[in-house]
Amino acid sequence: MKPRRPAAEQPEPLTERGAAERRDGKGKPEAGLQQLSEAAALLLLGLFVSAQWALVQLSVHQLLIGGGGGEFSPGRARKHLEHITGVGPRPVGSVENEVLTVNYLLQQVELVRAESAAGPHAITVDVQRPTGSFSIDFLGGFTSYYDRVTNIAVRLEPKTGAQHFMLANCHFDSVANSPGASDDAVSCAVMLEVLHSMANLSTPLRHGVIFLFNGAEENILQASHGFITQHPWAKQVRAFLNLEAAGVGGKEVVFQTGPENPWLVQAYVHAAKHPFASVVGQEVFQSGIIPSDTDFRIYRDFGNIPGIDLAFIENGFIYHTKYDTPDRIHTDSIQRAGDNILAVLKHLVMSEKLADSSEYRHGNMVFFDLLGVVVVAYPARVGTILNYIVTMATFLYLAKKCSLPSGRYVRELAYASCVALLSWFVTLLSVLIVALLVTLIGRSMFWYSHFYTSVCLYGSAAVGKMLLVHTLAKNLYYGVSEPLQLELGELFFDVSLLLWCCVLVYLTQRGLCSAYVPMLMVAFPLATKLLLSGHFRNRGASLCYAVLYLLGLALPYAHLMFLIWVVFEIFTPIMGRSGTEIPPDVVLASLVTVATILLSSFFMHFIYLARSTKRVLAALGTVFTVMFILVSCGLFFPYSADLASPRPKRVIIQHTTRTFHAVDGSVERMDSGLWINSLDYTGMSHVTPHVPEINDTIRTRCADDLPFCGFPWFLPVKFLVKKNWYLPAPAVSPKSPLEFRLLSKQLTEWGAVKLSFEAKGPSHMSLYLLPQAGASLTGWSFGDGTPQFDLNGEYFIFYSHGLDAPTWNFWLEVQVDQHTEDENGIISVAISSHYFFGDDRRTPELDSLLRKFPDWAFTSSWVSMYQMYRY
């Protein structure tokens, strides 16, 4: 920061014209020029931000626009939802999933078929139980094997037949400890009612619809893979709709489309009665930042067909928990989802484009909704042209100022840009230091059940630090003369315009459709500034000017605040299940700071237009200090068992018995215990006072020489969950113990060792492979035959089966360096069995421990066995 310059060296006005217009002959400001008072500026900005936020919240909670469509019955759909969830959790392989739910769905489909028999449509039902395997890049590397999982495919078509079909997909299975109302029973209930409505249409459809009720999505997308790669109907599918959930209730958002095929987006825009869509969500989700996936990936990657992915996103705090119950899903949510899906399906099956969707596969679409009222959509190539037009207009606006004879403008614009960038860097660094302090004093996630406390702490720090940097620049570098302040206000508006324009060019060059956001943030402020330039020149920063200026920013800021709401709605709950290695306060503090920077961009110049910022800085400093003291004292507890708004802590507990074998097959060691994982950063610090047995004395470390640390991971997430507790307990003795043996060991003609195995156990098993030094896994019987390892060079294969599955047989091929000898063999093979349902899933010791947990903790618990062999 430069020292304040003497009065004789204060910079002249930035433009000759500005000097002439703003000063009289004696060098004094014209009487007509005005500056905003600190109170007026604060009140005006506060009202603007509050009004915009209120508008966003009204839009978010206004589920229906103009009421329901009348063709879809939410009452019948709710009855389906309550019946499906009434059987309890529905993990793959359980009677609840494979028998009770399947029978109910088949019964309801038969009722629809009987009711519509006299109409112009025919219904065909097929129960598929496929077997297969595949690999995907999920959580660093993942291979899936499934055996006789269940699909219910319902084919609706004109009685004269159809050659081309839309696919509508939902899944009726759930995770083991949740009723799965939102994920995904409500989607299946909606699909049943959509089937009922379409089957009873009096006008025959042009094309057909396949309603796929898939029974194995929670096992990492297995049933959808079985359908799209093996079912004979799959060859006639031209496009799909996938119904999913990442939260409980609220609005269902279109967050993925394509690949390419802009006609699908246009169909949604044209037909959806309550639109809610964002290409920003699509690009964020597909970037891999969100640790999740949907059946969309399977249909896109393995079926090579385009589609639309819809999901509920609100209230992710209770996603995959016992709180995901039907009563939390509003009837209006069911109505809007049904109206939208029914309307979009009807539109698509009557469309000529469905017959040859590949013919219309040209480019992507920019799409976004304006507060849930209307969706704006246009081809990406049009967006590129529009972006460059806005960029050119900004260039001409700035070039005109840069061409002034004095040449000072370019230098001052560069200096001011550096001040703005410096304020961002200092602000982010300062807020991250606060977040680290909060983490170090053990108050992490204080905001989890009190979100607005994070805004008060991190938001006040961000706004205060940014305001302080600019105030110092204003007072120490630029000086405080009133005419110069008015020039500075205009200069820093140009800085914001320039920086947003740089973001616009960068995103456009990257080919990202999300570039429409900076386009809006450049186009509207620039147009507003040009329209108000005469007013500003004649009257300065008057209250009238400020009001008109903010009105011109209303639309882009409303949309920006909506996007910010979506980000926090999705990422705040994720912090409760993102593992023990990512400090959540650092993530949230960064998000709050970025949101502050974005929102303040075109308000920054108000600092230079206002007479003072002392009171605002004092108020922000007071808020920050009070909040930091309250947080440090532990006033805000992260979790809540309030049934109206639960914020549970997620804990996984497995009662497991582990057996480790040497190369000769003998048992090296054996132990049993309760293996405990926390799914968030706080570990067991809040649980220990309630369950003192769980303390640091039983913390266990990763054994790097064992496959996946020597523990029965259900999914390959050990890089996220490194804080583990292992409480000794008696051995488990399930009625159907894991049986695993080596069938053969052969030397191939190309010098590799082929190992063949068989395994028999419960419906869920995990296989872990770790080649020893000098050995490499070159082939196996899974997927396309090419082994796919995770980030640490280990291999994870997830197995599940439905009812009456045969013994699991597989083989591995290991290439060995002939000069390498290792007492640990050439490969370590471990297998674990997971008992998610039935009598085998509980033990007295496990039940005793669970009873000690506080009511604000949600525990997922089951019994497992783990066996490790060296070959």
N, C-alpha and C positions, 0 to 999 in steps of 0.2 A: 504494500500500500504506500503510495507516495505521500509525503508530508503536504500539508496545506500550503498552497502558494500564496505569496504576498498579494496584496490588493492590486499592485501595479502589474502583476503577472497573471491575474485571473483571465481565463480564456474569453475571447470575444464571442458574441453570439455566433451560432453555427452557420447562419446564412446571412448574406447581405440584406436580402429582402426582409428576413425576420428582424434584423436590427432596425431597419427603417420603419417597419410597422409597429414595433414594440416600444420604441423610444421616441420621446419628443426632442426638441432641439437642445434641451439642457441635459439629456442623458438620463432622464427619469422615466420610470414605467408610466405608460398611459393610464389614465384614471380608469378606463373601461376594463382593463385586464384584471382577472380575478384568480385567486388561488383557493383551493379547497381547504377548509379548516380540518383539523385532525378528527374532530368528532363527526363532522359531516361525511368525511371519507370513510371512516370506520362504520358508521351507521349504514351508509349506502351499500358498501361491500357486504356487510353482514346480512342486510336484507336481501341482497341479490343472491348470495350463496344459499341462504336459508330457503328462499322461495324456490330456487332450482332444486335443492335437495328434497323439499316437500313435494314438488312436482314429480320427481323420480320415484319417491316412495308411494305416491298416489298411483302412479302408473304400475308399479310392481305389484301392488296389492289389489288393483282393479283387475280381477281375473277375467271377467267377461266384458266385452265391448258390444253393447247392443243386445245383450241377452243370448240365450241359447238358440240353436237353429231349429229345434222342433223335431228333427228327424232322428236324433240320437237321444236315447233314454238314459240319463245318469242313474235313475233309480234301479233299473235292472242291472246296470254295470256295477253299482255298489253291492247288490246282492251277490253277484259273482265274486267280487273282491272279498266280501266277508266270508263266503264259503271256502274260497281257496286258502285264505289265511287262517281259517278256523281249525284246520288240521294241525297247525303249528309249523315249526321250521321244516323245510323240505330239502335237505341235502340230497345229492345224487346217491342212489342206491338204497334210500330209505323207503319204507312202505308208504310213508306220507307223500313222497314225490312220485314213485314209480307206479303206485297202485291207486291210492285215494284221489290224488289230484288228476291223474290221467283218466280215471273212471268218470270223474265229475266233468272234465272238459269234453270227453267223448259223449257223455249223456246230453250235455247242452248243445253240442253240435247236431246230435240226432234230433233233438227237439226243433232246432232251426230247419233242418232238412225236411222234417215232416210238415212243418208249418208252411214252407215255401214250395212244397212238391208240385202244386198246381201252377206255379208261376213260370216265368221264362228261363229260369236258371237251374242248373244242376250242381249238386254238391257231392264231392268224392272225398272220402277220408282214408288216410293211410297212416298207420303207426309204424314208424321206422325205428330200428334199434341198431345203429351203425357201430362199426369198430374201425379205428384208424389212429394215425399219429401225425404230428406236424411240429415244426419248430418256428418260433417267432422271437423277435428281439424285444422281449418284455422283461423288465427288471434286470437287464444286463445279459440275458440269454436264458432260454427256457424251451424245453421240449415237452410235449404233452402226448399221452397215450390214453385212449379211451376204448372201452369194451362194452358194447350193448347199452349205451346210453339211449335215452328216449326222445323221439320227436313225434309230434302229432301234426301232420300236414293236412290241411283242409283246402280242397281245390274248388273254387267257385267260378263257374263259367256259364256262358249261354248254352242252352240245350243243343244248339247246333254245333257246339265245340269252339275252342279257341286255340290259337297257335302261340300267342304271346301273353305273358303273365307279369303282373306286379307281384312282389313278395312283401308281405307285412310280417314282421318278426317281433316276438316277445319271448321271454323265458319265464317258466313257472317255478323253477327251482330257486332255492334261497341259500344263504350261508347257514351254517349249522345252528347258530344261536339267535336267529332273528325270524320273526314272522314274514319278513320281506313284503310288506304291503306295497311300499313304493317301488322297491327293487325286487321283483318286477311284476308282482301280482296285479297291480292296478292296470298295467299295460295289457296284460292278458284279459282282464275283465273288460277293458275298453274294446279290445279286438273282438271278443265274443259279441258284444253289442253292435259293433260295426259290421260284423258278419251277418248278424240278424237283419240289420237295416238294408244292407246291399242285396241280400238274398231275396228280400221281399219287394224290391223295386219292380215296378210294372213294365219299365222299358228295359229290354235286354242290354247288357254291357257289350261294348265293342271287343274288349279283351277280357282276360280272366285275372283272378286274384288268388294267390296261394297264401293262406294264413298259416304261418308256422309257429306253433306253440312248442318252443324247444326246452328240453328238460335238463340241460347241462351247460349253462353259461357261467355260473360261478366257479366252475372248475376250469377257468381260463378258456372260455369260448369253444368248448368241445362239440356240443350238439350242432351248432351252426356249421362247423367244419364238416361234420358227418353228413349234413344235408346237402351243402353246396357242392361237395366233391363226390357224393355217392348216390344221391337220390335221382331217379330218372326224370323227375319233374324239373330238376334244377336247370336242365338245358334250355328250358323254355322261359326262364326268368330273364327279364330285360332290365329291371330296375327294382329297387327295394326301399321300404321304409323300416327303420329300426327304432323300436321304442325302448328307452332305457331310463336309468335314474342315477344321479349322483347326489341326490338329496331326497327330501321327503315333502311331497306336495308342492304347491305353488304353481308357477307356469312351466310348461314344457318348452324348452328352447331348441331351435334348430342350431346345432353347433358344429355339424359337419355335413358337407355335401360332396358330390362328385365321386371319383375324380373327373374333373372337367364337367361335361354335360350341363351347360347352363340352362337347358330347357327344364331341368328338374327344379331349379331355384325359381324359374319363372312360373312353373306350375304351382309351387307353394305360394308365391306372392299373389298369383291370380285367384287361387282357390281358398286359402286358409281364412277362416272367419275371425280368428283372434291371433294375428301374426306375432311372432316373437323369434327373432333370428339375428345372428351376428357372425360375420365372416371373421371378426377378430377372435371369437371363441374357437372357430375352426382352426385358425393358424396357431393359436396358443396351444390347443389340445394336441395338434399334430406335431408340435415341436418337441413333445415328450416331457414338458415341464410338469404336467399333471401325471402322477404315477397310476394310471388307470387305462383301461381299454374296453372296447365294446365289440359286439358282433359285426359292427360296420367294417372293422379291419379284415375279418374273415371273408365277408362277401366281396370286398374290394380286392384283396390280395389273392385269394384262392379261387374266387368266382369270376373275377374280372368284370364285375357289373357295377354300375353307378348306383348311388342311393342317397338317402337323407337320414341323418342321425338326429333323433330328438331325445331330450332327457329332462327330467325334473332336477333342478339344481338347488332349491332353497333348503335351508335347515339341514345341511350336511353333518351337523353335530350328532345326529341320531341315525344316520345312514349305517346300515349293517349292525344295528343294535336291537335290543328287545323293544325299544320304543318305536320302531317302525311298524306301527299298527294302523288299521283302517280308519280309526277315529281321527287321526291326524291329517288325513287327506280330505280336504273340503270337497263337497259335492260340486262346487263351481270348478274346481281343478279337473274333476272327472268330465264335467260338461265341456269345458274348453278343449281338453285333449280329444274327446270324442268328436266334437264338431270339426276340429281341424283335420284329424286323420280321415274321418269319413269324407269330408269335402275334397281333400287332396287325392285320396284314392279314387273317388268317383271321377275327378277331373282327369287323372292319369290314365285310367282304363278306358276312357272315351277319346283319348288323344291318339292321333295318327303317329306321333313321334315315338310312341312306345314300341311300335312294330319293328323299328330298326334304330334303336337308341344310339348305336355306334356311328350312324350317319350324322348325328348332331353333337358329336363329341369334339367340340372346338372351343378351347379356352376355358378360363374360369370366370366366376361372377363375383362382383362386389355386391354385397347385400348387407343391409342393416335396417333395423326398425327404429322408428322415431317414437319412443315412449309407448310402445306397444299398440300404437294406433294404425300405423301404416308401415309397410316395408318398402324401402328404396332398393332397387336392384338394377344393375346395368353390367354389360360385359366388361371384363378386366381390361380389354384393349381400349374401350371407351374411357375407362377410368384412367388409363395411362395418358391418353390425350388430354383429358380434363386436368389431371395433375400437372402436366407440363404447361398448359395454358395458364393455370394459377401461378406456377413458378415463373413464367415469363412476365406476367403482370407484376409480380413482386419485384422481379429484376428491373423492369422499367421504372417502377416507383422509386426504387433505391438508386438506380442509375441516374435518374434526373437530379437527385440530391447530390450524388457523388460528382456530377459534372459542374458544380458551382465553381466559379473562378478561384475562390480562396483555397480550395483543396483541403480545408480543415475537416470536412465532414467524414471523409474516409478514415482519417486517423482517429477521430472521436468515436466513430462507429466501432472501430476495432477495439479501442480502449473500453468502451461500454460493454461490448460483447465479452471481453475478458473479465470485467467486473461481474457480469451475470453468471458466467461459467464458474468463476471463483466462488460466488455465493452458493451455487449448487454444490460444489465440492465441499466447501466448509460446512454447509448444512448437513449433507449426508454423513460426513465424518463425525460431526458433533452428535448427531442422533444415534449413530452406530455406537459411539462411546457410551452414551446413556444406556442403550440396549445391552451392551456388554456388562455394564455395572449392575443392571437389574438381574442379568443372568448370574453374575458372580456372587451376588448376595442371596441367591436362592429364591428369587421372586419371579422366575420365568413363568410365562403364560398367565400372569395375573389378569389379563384381559379376556381370557377364554370364555368366561361367562359374564363379562362386563366389557363389551367391545368398546364402548365410547370412552372408557378410561384410557385406552391406548391412544385415542384421538387427543384426549386432554394432555397426556404426557408427551408422546412422541410428536403429535401435531403442534402443540404449543412450542416445543423445542425447535421444530423445523421452521415454523413461521417466524418465531422470535429471532433465530439465528440469521435467517435470510433477510429479515427486516433490519437487523443490526448491521450486517455487512453493507447493505445499500445506504443506510443512514450514515455510516462512517464514510463511505465513498462520497456521498452528497456533501457532508460537512467538511471533511478533511482534504478531499481531492478537488472537488468542483467548486466549493464555496457555496454561499447561500443567497446570492442576490436573486430577487424575485424574477426579473426577466430571464436570467439564465436558467432558473428552475423550470420555467415554462418550456424553454428549449430542451432541457434535459428530459422533461416528460415526453416530448415528442421523440427524442433520440432513443429512449429506452423502449418506447413502443416499437420503433424500427428494429431494435435489437431482438425483441420477442418475435417479430415477424420474420427476421432473418434466420433465427435459430429453428423456428418451426418449419421454415422453408427448407432448411438443410435436412431436417428429418424427413420431410416430404420427398425430396430428391433421393435420399438414401433408400427409403422403403420402396420407392418406385423403381429404382435401379435394381433392387433385389427381387422385383417381381411380386411383391407382397400386396395382396388386396387391401390389407389394413392401412395402406397409405391414404385411404379416404379420410382417416381421422385427422392427420395433419393438414390435409387439403381443406377440410372444413375450418380448421383452426387458423388457416391463412386467409382463405377467401372471405369469410364473414368479417373478421376484424379489418382487413384491408378495405373492403367495400364500405364499412361503417366509417372508417377514418377518412376516406376520400369524401364521403357525403357530409361529414361534420368538419372538414378542414376549414371552411370559411367561418363557421361559428367559433372554432377554437382560435383562429387568427384574430378575430374581432373582440372576443370576450374572455379568452383564456380558459382556464379550468373551472368554469362556472358549474354550479349544481345542475343546471339544465343540460349542459354538455355531458356531464358525468352520467346522468340518467339516460340520455339518448344513446350514449356510447354503450352502456351496459345492456340496453334493449337490443342493440345490434349484435351483441355477443350471446344472447339468450339461447338460440338454437344450438350452436356448437357446444356451448357449456353444458346445456341440459344433456346432450348426448354424451359428452365426456364424463359427466358425473354419473350417468347411468352405467357406462363402462367401468368406472371405478367401483360402483356398487357391486357389479357382477364379479369383479376381481376379488373383493373382500368377501363376498358371499360364498365364493368357491374356495379361496385359499385359507381363510380363517379356520374353518372346520378341518381342513387337511392337516393343519399343524397338530391336531390331536391324534393323528395316525401316520405321521411322517417319519417316525423312528427316533432313536435316542441320540443321533449324531448331528442333527441339524438344529442349531439354536433357534427356536421359533421367534424369539424376540428380535433377533437380527433380521429375520425375513420380514416380520410384520413392520418393524421400524423402517426398513427399506421401502416397503410398499407405501407406508404413510408418507415418507419423505418424497418419493416419486410423485405420489398423488398431489402433494403440496406444491411441488415444483411445476407440475402441469397446470394445476388450477391457478397458480399465481402468475403465470407467464404474462398475460395481458393485464394484470393488475399491478405489475411491478412498477410501472411508470407513475402510478398514483403516489408512490413514496416520494417522488421528486416534485409532484404537483402539490402535495400537501405541505402546510406550513411547518408541521412538526410531527414526530412519531414517539415522543417521550412517553405519553400516557399509554399508548398501545404497547410499547416495549415493557413498561412497568407492569401492566396487566398480564401480559404473556409470561413475564418472569415470575409473577406471583402464582399464576395457575400452575406453571411447571414446578415451582418449589413445593407448593402444597401437595401436588400429585406425587412427586417423587418421595416426599416424606410419608404419605399414606401408603404408597406401594412398598416402601422399605419396611414399614411397620407390619406388613402382611395383612392389611385390611381387606384386600380383595383376594378371595379364594378362587382358584381357577375353575373348580368343578361345581356342579349343582345337580341335585336329585329332584329339583322342582318339576313335578309332572307337567306343569304348564309350559316349561321351557327347559328341559333337561340338557345338561352339558356333562356327559359322563366321561370319566377317565377310562381308557381302554387298556385292558390287561389280558394277556393270553397265559393260560396255565395248562400244562400237560403233566399228567402223572405218567411217567415213562420208566421203562426198564431198558437199560443199555447193555449189550454184550459185544465184547471186542475179541476177535479171533486173530491168531497168529497165522503165518504162512502155512504152517503144517495143519491148520484146522483146529488146533487146541484153543481153549478159552484163555486169553491173556488176563482179562479182568471183566468184572460185571458189577453194575451198580443200579440203584433205583432211586428215584427222587421226583420231586415236584419242580418242574422246570418252568420258570416264570419270566415272561417278557413284558416290558412296558412298551406301548406303542407311541409314547410321546417322550419328550426330552426330560421331563421331571423324574423319570425312573420310578423308584418306590419311595421317594422322600416324603410324600404326603400319605402314603399307605402305612409306612412303618409304625407310626404311633398306634394304629389300629391292629396291626399284625406284626408284633415285635420280632417274630421268628425270621421275618424277611429283613435282613440287614446286610451291611457290607461284608460281614464275615462269611457269608455264603455266596458272595459274588463269584462268578465263574468266568474264566477267560477262554478265548477261542484257541483251540488246539490246532495249530496250522498244519500239523502232519496228518490230520484226520479229515476225511471228506466233510465239508461244510461244518467244520469246527467240532465234529463228533456229536452233534445234537439233531433231533428229528424235526428239522425245519419243514413246515408245511408248504411254504413258498420260498424262493431264493432271495430272502431279504436280509441276510446276515450283515450285509454292508450298511444297512440302515439301523438295525437293532443289535448293538454291540454290548449293551448293558443287560446281562442275564443273571438270574439268581437260580440256584439249584439247592433245594431243601431236601435232605435225605428222607426217604420214605420207604415202606415195604414194597416188595416187588408186585407188579400187576400180573393178573392171570385171567386174561380174556377167554371167553368160551371158544373163540375162533382165533387161536394164536397164529402169528405169522410163520409161514413155512417157506424156506428159501434154500435152494441147493444148486450146486454146479452140476450140470448134466454132462458136459464134455469139455475137453481142452485139446485143441488140435493145432498143429503147425501147418500153415498154408504154404503153398508152393512159392509164394513171394516173400516168405520169411516172417510173416506176422503170426501172432497167436490169436486163435479164435476161441472165445469162451462162450459157452451156451448155458443159460440158466432157466430155472422156472421158479415162479413165486405164486403163493396162494395166501390170500389174506382178506381184509375187509375192503370196502368199496373205495377207500382212499389210501394210496401208498405213494411214497416218494423214494426215488432212487438217486444216489449221489455217487459220483465217480471222480477219483483223483489219481491220474497217472503218476507214477513215481519218476524220479530223475532218470533221464535216458530212455523213457518210454513215451509214446504218444498214441492217443486214440484216433485211429484212421477210418473206422467204419463201425456201423451198428445197424440194428434192424428197425430203427425209428425214423420217421419222417422220410426224407429223400435219401437217407443213408449216410449223409454227411454230418458228423457230430458238431453240435453247436455248444460252445462253452460260454461260461459267464465271465464277468470282468476279472476274476482271479484265476482263470484257467481251469476251473472245475466245471463239472457237468451235472445238470439237474434235470431229472425226468419225472414228471408228475403223472401218476396213473389213477384212473378211476373207472369204475364199472357200475352198470345197472344191476338188474336182477339176473340170476342164473348165468353168471359169466363163467367161462372156463378158466383153467389155470393160465396165468400169464407167462408166456415163453418169449425170450428175447436172446440176442447174442451181441457180443462186442468183439471188435477186432483191434488188437494192440500191436503196434510196431515197436520192436525193441532194438536198441543199439547193442550189437553183439559183444561190444567191449565193456558193457555196463553190467555190473552185478550189484544187487541191492538186497540186503537182508529183509527189507520190507516188501519184496516181490516187485512186480512190474506195475500193478494197479491195485488201489484200494477201492472196494465196492461196499457201499453201505445202503441199507434199505430200511425204511421205517413204515409202520402201519399206523393209521389214524382211525380211531373208533369214535365217530361223530354222533352216533345215534344208537338206540337200544340199550340193553342192560350193561354192555361192555364200556359205555362211555363214562361211567361214574365209578368211583371207589369211595369207601368210608373216609379215607385220608383226604381225598380231594374235596369231598363235601364238607368235611370239618374245616378245611382251610377257607373254602368259599364263604362259609357262614361268618367268618371274621372280617371280611371285607366291608368297608362302609357302603352305604346305599348309593353314593355318588360314583362308585366304580362299576363299570360294566365288564364282567369277566367272561371271556370265551374259554371254555374248558373242555377237555376231553382226555382220553387215555391213548397212549401211544407206546409202541415198541420199536427199538432201534437195534439193528444188528450190523456189525462191520466186519468185513473179511478182507484178507490180503491174498492176492494170487500172483 
